[in-house]
Amino acid sequence: MIPPAPRGLGYYAAAHWLQGGVLIVVIGALALGTLSALNEMKERAEKLVLELTLRNMRTGMRLAMGDAMMQQRAQEIATWAGSNPIAWLGSQPDGYLGPCAPAGRQILPGGAWCFDEERRELVYRPRSVDHLRGRAREEEGRCTELSWRVARVSEAGSPGDVAGLRLEAASPCEWVLE
């Protein structure tokens, strides 16, 4: 009996390899697209949590001002400028580390908050700083954190009287998601 000749790859075997290669490329592209979309949604969710936390701080501050006015303690409101706005929240946000020094701002981990007592600013460092942009051209590459301060709002007629407080951005950076 004559032994059979060794089988080569042939047309059909090569076609299966090609199909498998195309399948792997397509699955890889879909996986990369999905991971990219998930990372973007994660950053959007983090920004939304930040915005809601700031909105809750502003609401708590307004409630505290209204309460002080109703109890005839309106002159006390002016002393709140520069205070920690976390005090007006029902509970501390996730990642709040308490008071920090200006040097502590530099080593703040991503997703963490602290209150810089020297500058009287609330500081937040996003988990990813890729979408932080400077409002001015000279600040473009140096944005690593966002900060806010409690500031006085004066009445138009008399600059010495305080009409209220506001939570205003203190950093030259903004979070831009396209």
Secondary structure as UniProt FT lines:
FT   HELIX           10..70
FT   TURN            71..72
FT   HELIX           74..80
FT   TURN            81..82
FT   HELIX           85..88
FT   TURN            94..95
FT   STRAND          96..100
FT   HELIX           102..106
FT   TURN            110..111
FT   STRAND          112..116
FT   TURN            117..120
FT   STRAND          121..125
FT   TURN            130..131
FT   STRAND          132..134
FT   HELIX           137..139
FT   TURN            140..141
FT   STRAND          146..154
FT   TURN            159..160
FT   STRAND          162..169
FT   STRAND          173..175
//
